[in-house]
Amino acid sequence: MSGFDWPTLLRAGVRDLALRPEQFWRLTPAELRLMLGDARGAPPLSRAGLDALLAVYPDKHGETGNE
């Protein structure tokens, strides 16, 4: 399960923020939180967090020709 209450978030975006559905779905969770009044945002990415992301999503050289 994703942990997001999508019906409530969509309702807040469309009804409370007057977004069109396509605008809502283009937002990142951080953007939506900020628009809904949560100015905390996500904590800064630590080196350990970056290393964890790199382990899951390693750079793939040669796919785009931009090595």
For each residue, the residues with C-beta under 8 A, 3 or more apart:
1:
2: 6
3:
4: 9 29
5: 8 9
6: 2 9 10
7: 10 11
8: 5 11 12
9: 4 5 6 12 13 32
10: 6 7 13 14 21 24
11: 7 8 14 15 16
12: 8 9 15 16 17 36
13: 9 10 16 17 19 23 24 27 32 35
14: 10 11 17 18 19 20 21 24
15: 11 12 18
16: 11 12 13 36
17: 12 13 14 35 36
18: 14 15
19: 13 14 23 24 27
20: 14 23 24
21: 10 14 24 25
22: 25 26
23: 13 19 20 26 27
24: 10 13 14 19 20 21 27 32
25: 21 22
26: 22 23
27: 13 19 23 24 31 32 35
28: 31 32
29: 4 32 33
30: 33 34 41 42
31: 27 28 34 35
32: 9 13 24 27 28 29 35 36
33: 29 30 36 38 40 41
34: 30 31 37 38 39 41
35: 13 17 27 31 32
36: 12 16 17 32 33
37: 34
38: 33 34 41
39: 34
40: 33
41: 30 33 34 38
42: 30
43:
44:
45: 49 50 53
46: 49 50
47: 50 51
48: 51 52
49: 45 46 52 53
50: 45 46 47 53 54
51: 47 48 54 55
52: 48 49 55 56
53: 45 49 50 56 57
54: 50 51 57 58 59
55: 51 52 58
56: 52 53
57: 53 54
58: 54 55
59: 54
60: 63
61: 67
62: 65 67
63: 60
64:
65: 62
66:
67: 61 62
